[in-house]
Amino acid sequence: MEVENRVMEPGSPKFALPVDSDHKATEFRLFSIAKPHMRAFHLSWFSFFLCFVSSFAAPPLIPIIRDNLNLTASDIGNAGIASVSGAVFARIAMGTACDLFGPRLASASLILLTAPAVYFTAIASSPMSFLLVRFFTGFSLATFVSTQFWMSSMFSPPVVGTANGVAGGWGNLGGGATQLIMPVVFGFIRDIGAVKFTAWRIAFFIPALFQTLSAFAILIFGQDMPDGNFYGLHKSGEKPKDKFSSVFYHGVTNYRGWILALTYGYCFGVELAVDNIIAEYFYDRFDLKLHTAGMIAASFGLANIVSRPGGGILSDVVAKKFGMRGRLWTLWVVQTTGGVLCVILGRVNSLVGSIVVMILFSVFVQGACGLTFGVVPFVSRRSLGVISGMTGGGGNVGAVLTQLIFFKGSKYSKETGITLMGIMIICCTLPMTLIYFPQWGGMFCGPSKNKATEEDYYMSEWSSKEKDKGFHQASVKFAENSRSERGKSDSVTRPSDEISPPHV
């Protein structure tokens, strides 16, 4: 039920993009900077991109850093684990912060809090200090949650997968871009006179500076919701201030969020693990130059420019015909294929073959990330931030476990670890078959026979007292706008199809 801005009530805000009844954009115009929808998109993906660059600025320079700080293989593995483990709880906290205070303040605050850790990398003098700066810098990866929350707050269900996919994908692009950026920055600083053990330290000031500037850009130019910022909406009474306990409870008790956290751990989590080891893998296994290994490793992360957005777009396209069931099936197929390619990557012995398989693997595993966040916005309306945080945190847990099991120390060779990681992807994607929405169905079952509606599902998160006060208004509108998730093949007639629920 889309209500475009040209037919909205008198006095309603005017928008450059067509919007639905919740003022969320029903179109995604990539090259627009229209306020508030597309401006929020560009601010969110670029700030997340810069956080990714900062968090993974060290791996492409590891051959230099390890000589300077006398790092062992175990030290490097521990630092890699630290870089992604810090964001596990930070992502869950970020989701709750977005629900309560809005994505603008939540993301800008975290970016400013973690920027000093990037600067302090320049004075790391031991394996422990190097681990600590990577640990605290990694907290900035929780801005992924605010990015996905922001997009889900700005874009309507038919295009939310695309918005989430492109924003997340272009942000993740930082993992590949830093493989190119940091060696170039290091080389430039060294060429103008700095010795190599000083040059790598100075190089970290560049990502730190840009990360800091992005936070101020968000505060100055960003807006939380189509109708304004959380603070102003709370003050005017347009958006009731929710309780932390209620938001958190409805998030953590929704089993779908936990399954998505697990499966996301083996698409995004694997991507993080590969970002940490891939440059060193090619450098050591094929005896390449540092810059060459960095360029090859960069291609893995750079695939995000099309692969993750492609996953989000594919999710929306499939949903137009098959609804939520199509989103789930496509996610399972793509992620499982990524696992198979990961197994093959660990078995290929030639440089060219490894590069080709790695690129194909990156397309599928990153595409699965985009497809995941085509599903996440529909799990809960009231606790969207918590569900996003749980899912995003699951990605970091997957990265930590993967690195602990397969890439810490010398228990497994890198190629054996990659093969076993692929098997783990395949196994950990299977629980996706258990996700079921009563109003839409699941992978193997159609919608509930009792004719459950979108309103039934999203209203269940609110008590009778809260409904009497009108706190559920946003959920009512979201339920109405998410009927497209039934798919064209859904022939079940529901009571709400004849009478639209009033916007109390």
C-alpha positions as CSV (number, residue, x, y, z in Angstrom):
1,M,0.0,0.0,0.0
2,E,2.2,2.8,-1.2
3,V,1.2,6.4,-0.6
4,E,3.4,8.7,-2.7
5,N,4.2,12.2,-1.6
6,R,2.0,13.8,-4.2
7,V,-1.2,12.4,-2.5
8,M,-0.2,12.9,1.2
9,E,-2.2,14.9,3.6
10,P,-1.9,18.7,3.6
11,G,0.9,19.9,5.9
12,S,2.9,16.7,5.4
13,P,6.6,17.0,4.7
14,K,7.6,17.1,1.0
15,F,10.2,14.7,-0.3
16,A,12.3,14.5,-3.5
17,L,11.6,10.8,-3.7
18,P,8.2,9.0,-3.8
19,V,7.4,7.6,-0.3
20,D,5.0,5.2,1.3
21,S,2.6,5.9,4.2
22,D,5.5,5.8,6.6
23,H,7.4,8.4,4.6
24,K,10.0,5.8,3.5
25,A,11.3,6.1,0.0
26,T,9.8,3.6,-2.5
27,E,12.6,4.2,-5.0
28,F,16.4,4.0,-4.6
29,R,18.2,6.6,-6.7
30,L,21.9,5.8,-6.4
31,F,23.2,9.1,-7.8
32,S,20.9,11.4,-5.9
33,I,21.9,13.2,-2.7
34,A,18.3,14.3,-1.9
35,K,17.6,14.9,1.7
36,P,16.8,13.0,3.8
37,H,16.8,9.5,2.2
38,M,19.7,9.5,-0.2
39,R,21.8,11.8,1.9
40,A,21.5,9.3,4.8
41,F,22.5,6.6,2.4
42,H,25.7,8.3,1.3
43,L,26.7,9.4,4.8
44,S,26.2,5.9,6.2
45,W,28.0,3.9,3.6
46,F,31.0,6.3,3.4
47,S,31.5,6.5,7.1
48,F,31.3,2.7,7.4
49,F,33.8,2.5,4.5
50,L,36.3,4.7,6.4
51,C,35.8,2.6,9.6
52,F,36.6,-0.5,7.6
53,V,39.7,1.1,6.1
54,S,40.9,1.9,9.7
55,S,40.1,-1.5,11.1
56,F,42.0,-3.4,8.3
57,A,44.8,-0.9,7.7
58,A,47.2,-3.2,9.5
59,P,47.0,-6.5,7.5
60,P,48.5,-5.2,4.2
61,L,51.5,-3.8,6.1
62,I,51.9,-6.9,8.3
63,P,55.2,-8.0,6.6
64,I,56.7,-4.7,7.7
65,I,55.0,-4.4,11.1
66,R,55.9,-8.0,12.1
67,D,59.6,-7.3,11.5
68,N,59.4,-4.0,13.5
69,L,57.5,-5.4,16.5
70,N,59.0,-9.0,16.3
71,L,55.5,-10.5,15.9
72,T,55.1,-14.3,15.8
73,A,52.5,-16.1,13.8
74,S,50.5,-16.5,17.0
75,D,50.8,-12.7,17.7
76,I,49.5,-11.9,14.2
77,G,46.6,-14.3,14.6
78,N,45.7,-13.0,18.0
79,A,45.7,-9.4,16.7
80,G,43.5,-10.4,13.8
81,I,41.0,-12.0,16.3
82,A,41.1,-9.0,18.5
83,S,40.3,-6.7,15.5
84,V,36.9,-8.4,15.0
85,S,36.1,-9.7,18.5
86,G,35.6,-6.2,20.0
87,A,32.7,-5.4,17.7
88,V,30.7,-8.5,18.8
89,F,29.1,-6.8,21.8
90,A,29.6,-3.3,20.3
91,R,27.2,-4.3,17.5
92,I,24.5,-5.5,19.9
93,A,24.9,-2.3,21.9
94,M,24.9,-0.2,18.7
95,G,21.6,-1.8,17.7
96,T,20.0,-0.9,21.0
97,A,21.4,2.6,20.8
98,C,19.9,3.0,17.4
99,D,16.5,1.9,18.7
100,L,16.6,4.4,21.6
101,F,18.7,7.4,20.3
102,G,18.7,7.1,16.5
103,P,21.5,6.0,14.0
104,R,22.9,9.5,13.6
105,L,24.1,10.1,17.2
106,A,24.9,6.4,17.7
107,S,27.2,6.1,14.7
108,A,28.9,9.5,15.1
109,S,29.6,8.8,18.8
110,L,31.2,5.4,18.1
111,I,33.3,6.8,15.3
112,L,34.7,9.6,17.5
113,L,35.3,7.2,20.4
114,T,37.3,4.7,18.3
115,A,39.4,7.2,16.2
116,P,42.0,7.7,18.9
117,A,42.8,4.0,18.8
118,V,43.8,4.4,15.1
119,Y,46.1,7.3,16.0
120,F,47.7,5.3,18.8
121,T,48.6,2.5,16.4
122,A,51.5,4.8,15.4
123,I,53.1,4.3,18.8
124,A,52.6,0.6,19.2
125,S,55.8,-0.9,20.5
126,S,55.1,-4.5,21.4
127,P,52.8,-7.4,20.4
128,M,50.4,-6.6,23.3
129,S,50.1,-2.9,22.4
130,F,49.5,-3.8,18.7
131,L,46.8,-6.2,19.8
132,L,45.1,-3.6,21.9
133,V,45.0,-0.9,19.3
134,R,43.5,-3.4,16.8
135,F,41.0,-4.5,19.4
136,F,39.7,-1.0,20.1
137,T,39.8,0.1,16.4
138,G,37.6,-2.9,15.6
139,F,34.8,-1.5,17.7
140,S,34.2,1.0,14.8
141,L,32.9,-1.9,12.7
142,A,29.7,-1.7,14.7
143,T,28.8,1.3,12.5
144,F,27.6,-1.4,10.1
145,V,24.6,-1.9,12.4
146,S,23.7,1.9,12.3
147,T,24.2,1.8,8.5
148,Q,21.6,-1.0,8.1
149,F,19.2,0.5,10.7
150,W,19.4,3.8,9.0
151,M,18.6,2.3,5.6
152,S,15.8,0.3,7.0
153,S,14.4,3.5,8.5
154,M,14.6,5.4,5.3
155,F,13.5,2.9,2.6
156,S,10.3,1.0,2.0
157,P,10.1,-2.8,2.0
158,P,10.2,-3.2,-1.8
159,V,13.6,-1.5,-2.0
160,V,15.0,-2.0,1.5
161,G,17.1,-5.0,0.4
162,T,18.7,-2.9,-2.3
163,A,19.4,0.0,0.0
164,N,20.9,-2.2,2.7
165,G,22.9,-4.2,0.2
166,V,24.5,-1.2,-1.5
167,A,25.2,0.6,1.7
168,G,26.7,-2.4,3.4
169,G,28.6,-3.5,0.2
170,W,30.1,-0.1,-0.5
171,G,31.1,0.2,3.2
172,N,32.7,-3.3,3.2
173,L,34.6,-2.1,0.1
174,G,36.9,-0.5,2.6
175,G,38.3,-4.0,3.4
176,G,39.6,-4.2,-0.1
177,A,40.4,-0.6,-0.6
178,T,42.7,-0.5,2.4
179,Q,44.8,-3.3,0.8
180,L,45.6,-0.8,-2.0
181,I,45.6,2.4,0.0
182,M,47.9,1.5,2.9
183,P,50.8,0.1,0.8
184,V,50.6,3.2,-1.4
185,V,50.5,5.6,1.5
186,F,53.4,3.6,3.2
187,G,55.4,3.7,0.0
188,F,54.9,7.5,-0.5
189,I,56.0,8.3,3.1
190,R,59.0,6.0,2.7
191,D,60.0,7.6,-0.6
192,I,60.0,11.1,0.8
193,G,62.6,10.2,3.3
194,A,61.1,8.1,6.2
195,V,62.7,4.8,7.1
196,K,60.3,1.9,6.7
197,F,59.8,1.3,10.4
198,T,58.7,4.9,10.8
199,A,56.8,5.1,7.5
200,W,54.2,2.5,8.5
201,R,53.5,4.4,11.7
202,I,52.9,7.7,10.0
203,A,50.6,6.0,7.5
204,F,48.0,5.3,10.2
205,F,47.3,9.0,10.6
206,I,45.6,9.1,7.2
207,P,42.7,6.7,8.0
208,A,42.4,8.1,11.5
209,L,41.9,11.7,10.2
210,F,39.3,10.7,7.6
211,Q,37.4,8.6,10.1
212,T,37.2,11.6,12.4
213,L,35.9,13.9,9.7
214,S,33.2,11.4,8.8
215,A,31.7,11.6,12.3
216,F,31.3,15.4,12.0
217,A,29.7,15.1,8.6
218,I,27.1,12.7,10.0
219,L,26.3,15.1,12.9
220,I,26.1,18.2,10.6
221,F,24.3,16.7,7.5
222,G,22.5,13.6,8.7
223,Q,18.9,13.0,9.8
224,D,17.6,9.9,11.7
225,M,14.2,9.4,10.1
226,P,12.3,10.8,7.1
227,D,10.4,13.1,9.4
228,G,13.3,14.3,11.6
229,N,15.8,13.4,14.3
230,F,14.9,11.1,17.2
231,Y,15.3,13.9,19.7
232,G,13.0,16.3,17.9
233,L,10.4,13.6,17.2
234,H,10.4,12.5,20.9
235,K,10.1,16.0,22.1
236,S,7.2,16.8,19.8
237,G,5.4,13.5,20.6
238,E,5.5,12.2,17.1
239,K,7.7,9.3,18.1
240,P,7.0,7.8,21.5
241,K,10.2,7.1,23.5
242,D,10.5,3.4,23.9
243,K,11.7,1.4,26.9
244,F,15.1,-0.3,26.7
245,S,13.8,-3.4,28.5
246,S,10.9,-3.8,26.0
247,V,13.0,-3.2,22.9
248,F,15.7,-5.6,24.1
249,Y,13.2,-8.3,25.2
250,H,11.4,-8.4,21.8
251,G,14.7,-8.6,20.0
252,V,16.4,-11.4,21.9
253,T,13.3,-13.6,22.2
254,N,12.8,-13.7,18.4
255,Y,14.4,-16.9,17.3
256,R,14.7,-15.7,13.7
257,G,17.3,-13.1,14.8
258,W,19.5,-15.9,16.4
259,I,19.4,-18.0,13.3
260,L,20.3,-15.1,11.1
261,A,23.2,-14.2,13.5
262,L,24.5,-17.8,13.0
263,T,24.3,-17.8,9.3
264,Y,25.7,-14.3,9.0
265,G,28.6,-15.5,11.0
266,Y,29.5,-17.6,8.0
267,C,29.2,-15.1,5.2
268,F,30.3,-11.8,6.7
269,G,32.3,-13.5,9.4
270,V,34.2,-15.4,6.8
271,E,34.7,-12.2,4.8
272,L,36.4,-10.6,7.9
273,A,38.6,-13.6,8.5
274,V,39.7,-13.6,4.8
275,D,40.4,-9.8,5.0
276,N,42.9,-10.6,7.8
277,I,44.7,-13.5,6.2
278,I,44.5,-13.2,2.4
279,A,47.4,-10.8,1.7
280,E,49.8,-12.8,3.9
281,Y,48.5,-16.0,2.3
282,F,49.4,-15.0,-1.2
283,Y,52.6,-13.3,-0.1
284,D,53.9,-16.4,1.7
285,R,52.4,-19.2,-0.5
286,F,53.3,-17.9,-3.9
287,D,56.3,-15.8,-2.9
288,L,54.9,-12.5,-4.2
289,K,56.0,-9.0,-3.6
290,L,54.1,-7.1,-0.9
291,H,52.4,-4.7,-3.3
292,T,51.4,-7.6,-5.6
293,A,50.0,-9.6,-2.8
294,G,48.1,-6.5,-1.6
295,M,46.6,-6.0,-5.1
296,I,45.4,-9.6,-5.3
297,A,44.0,-9.4,-1.7
298,A,42.3,-6.1,-2.6
299,S,40.3,-7.8,-5.3
300,F,38.5,-9.9,-2.6
301,G,37.2,-6.8,-0.8
302,L,36.7,-4.7,-3.9
303,A,34.2,-7.2,-5.2
304,N,31.9,-5.6,-2.6
305,I,31.2,-2.8,-5.1
306,V,28.9,-5.2,-7.0
307,S,28.6,-8.4,-5.0
308,R,26.9,-7.3,-1.8
309,P,24.7,-4.7,-3.5
310,G,23.9,-7.5,-6.1
311,G,22.7,-9.7,-3.2
312,G,20.4,-7.0,-1.9
313,I,19.0,-6.2,-5.4
314,L,18.5,-9.9,-6.0
315,S,16.6,-10.3,-2.7
316,D,14.2,-7.5,-3.8
317,V,13.8,-8.8,-7.3
318,V,13.0,-12.4,-6.1
319,A,10.6,-11.1,-3.4
320,K,8.5,-9.3,-6.1
321,K,7.4,-12.7,-7.4
322,F,8.1,-15.2,-4.5
323,G,7.9,-12.9,-1.5
324,M,9.8,-13.7,1.7
325,R,10.1,-17.4,0.8
326,G,12.0,-16.4,-2.3
327,R,14.4,-14.2,-0.2
328,L,15.1,-17.2,2.1
329,W,15.7,-19.7,-0.7
330,T,18.0,-17.4,-2.6
331,L,20.0,-16.6,0.5
332,W,20.5,-20.4,1.3
333,V,21.5,-21.2,-2.3
334,V,24.0,-18.3,-2.7
335,Q,25.6,-18.8,0.7
336,T,26.0,-22.6,0.3
337,T,27.6,-22.1,-3.1
338,G,30.0,-19.7,-1.5
339,G,30.9,-22.5,0.9
340,V,31.6,-24.9,-1.9
341,L,33.9,-22.3,-3.6
342,C,35.7,-21.8,-0.4
343,V,36.5,-25.5,-0.2
344,I,37.8,-25.4,-3.7
345,L,40.0,-22.3,-3.0
346,G,41.9,-24.2,-0.4
347,R,42.6,-27.0,-2.8
348,V,43.8,-25.0,-5.8
349,N,47.6,-24.9,-6.1
350,S,48.2,-22.5,-9.0
351,L,48.3,-18.7,-8.6
352,V,46.0,-18.0,-11.4
353,G,43.5,-20.6,-10.3
354,S,43.5,-19.3,-6.8
355,I,42.8,-15.8,-7.9
356,V,39.9,-16.9,-10.1
357,V,38.3,-19.0,-7.4
358,M,38.9,-16.3,-4.8
359,I,37.0,-13.8,-6.9
360,L,34.1,-16.2,-7.5
361,F,34.1,-17.0,-3.8
362,S,34.0,-13.3,-2.9
363,V,31.0,-12.7,-5.1
364,F,28.9,-15.4,-3.5
365,V,29.9,-14.9,0.1
366,Q,29.4,-11.1,-0.1
367,G,26.2,-11.6,-2.1
368,A,24.9,-13.7,0.8
369,C,25.6,-10.8,3.1
370,G,23.4,-8.5,1.0
371,L,20.7,-11.2,0.9
372,T,20.8,-11.6,4.7
373,F,19.9,-7.9,5.2
374,G,17.1,-8.3,2.7
375,V,15.5,-10.5,5.4
376,V,16.5,-8.7,8.6
377,P,14.3,-5.6,8.3
378,F,11.2,-7.9,8.4
379,V,12.1,-9.9,11.6
380,S,11.0,-7.1,14.0
381,R,9.7,-3.6,13.6
382,R,9.9,-2.5,17.2
383,S,13.3,-4.1,17.8
384,L,14.9,-3.5,14.4
385,G,18.1,-2.2,15.9
386,V,18.5,-5.2,18.3
387,I,17.9,-7.7,15.5
388,S,20.4,-5.8,13.3
389,G,22.9,-5.8,16.1
390,M,22.5,-9.5,16.9
391,T,22.9,-10.4,13.2
392,G,25.9,-8.1,12.8
393,G,27.4,-9.3,16.0
394,G,27.0,-12.9,14.8
395,G,29.2,-11.9,11.8
396,N,32.0,-10.9,14.2
397,V,31.5,-14.1,16.3
398,G,31.9,-16.1,13.1
399,A,35.1,-14.3,12.3
400,V,36.5,-14.8,15.7
401,L,35.7,-18.5,15.8
402,T,37.0,-19.0,12.3
403,Q,40.3,-17.4,13.0
404,L,40.7,-19.1,16.4
405,I,40.0,-22.6,14.9
406,F,41.7,-22.3,11.6
407,F,44.2,-19.4,11.4
408,K,45.6,-19.0,14.9
409,G,49.2,-20.2,15.2
410,S,50.4,-23.1,13.0
411,K,48.0,-25.9,13.7
412,Y,46.7,-25.8,10.1
413,S,48.3,-24.4,7.0
414,K,46.4,-21.5,5.5
415,E,45.2,-23.6,2.6
416,T,43.8,-26.3,4.9
417,G,42.2,-23.7,7.1
418,I,40.4,-22.2,4.1
419,T,39.1,-25.6,3.0
420,L,37.8,-26.4,6.5
421,M,36.2,-22.9,6.6
422,G,34.2,-23.7,3.5
423,I,32.8,-26.9,5.0
424,M,31.8,-24.9,8.1
425,I,30.0,-22.4,5.8
426,I,27.9,-25.2,4.3
427,C,27.0,-26.7,7.6
428,C,26.2,-23.4,9.4
429,T,23.9,-22.3,6.6
430,L,21.5,-25.2,7.1
431,P,19.6,-23.7,10.1
432,M,18.1,-21.1,7.7
433,T,15.5,-23.8,6.8
434,L,14.0,-23.3,10.2
435,I,13.1,-19.6,9.7
436,Y,9.3,-19.3,9.4
437,F,7.0,-16.3,9.3
438,P,3.3,-17.2,10.0
439,Q,2.1,-14.5,7.6
440,W,4.4,-15.5,4.7
441,G,5.8,-19.0,5.4
442,G,9.3,-20.4,5.3
443,M,11.5,-22.3,2.8
444,F,9.4,-25.5,2.9
445,C,6.0,-24.3,4.3
446,G,3.5,-21.7,3.1
447,P,1.7,-19.2,5.4
448,S,-0.2,-20.3,8.5
449,K,-3.6,-21.9,7.8
450,N,-5.2,-19.6,10.4
451,K,-4.7,-16.7,7.9
452,A,-2.2,-14.8,10.0
453,T,-1.7,-11.2,8.9
454,E,1.2,-8.8,8.9
455,E,-0.7,-6.8,11.5
456,D,-1.0,-9.9,13.8
457,Y,2.8,-10.4,13.6
458,Y,4.0,-6.9,14.2
459,M,1.3,-5.9,16.7
460,S,2.3,-8.9,18.9
461,E,5.3,-6.8,20.0
462,W,3.0,-4.3,21.7
463,S,0.9,-4.6,24.8
464,S,-2.7,-3.5,25.0
465,K,-1.8,-0.5,27.0
466,E,0.8,0.6,24.5
467,K,-1.7,0.2,21.7
468,D,-4.3,2.3,23.5
469,K,-1.6,5.1,23.7
470,G,-0.9,4.7,20.0
471,F,2.7,3.7,20.4
472,H,2.3,1.0,17.7
473,Q,1.5,3.5,14.9
474,A,4.8,2.9,13.1
475,S,4.3,-0.9,13.3
476,V,0.8,-0.6,11.8
477,K,2.2,1.3,8.8
478,F,5.1,-1.0,8.4
479,A,2.8,-4.0,8.4
480,E,0.6,-2.5,5.7
481,N,3.6,-1.7,3.5
482,S,5.2,-5.1,3.9
483,R,2.3,-7.0,2.4
484,S,4.4,-7.3,-0.8
485,E,6.4,-10.0,1.0
486,R,3.5,-12.4,0.3
487,G,4.6,-12.8,-3.3
488,K,2.5,-13.0,-6.4
489,S,1.8,-16.8,-5.9
490,D,0.2,-16.2,-2.4
491,S,-3.6,-16.8,-2.9
492,V,-4.5,-16.8,0.8
493,T,-7.2,-14.1,1.5
494,R,-6.8,-12.5,4.9
495,P,-9.2,-10.3,6.9
496,S,-7.0,-7.3,6.7
497,D,-7.0,-7.4,2.8
498,E,-10.5,-6.0,2.8
499,I,-10.2,-3.3,5.5
500,S,-6.9,-1.5,6.0
501,P,-6.0,-1.0,9.6
502,P,-6.5,2.5,10.9
503,H,-3.3,4.6,11.5
504,V,-4.1,5.2,15.2
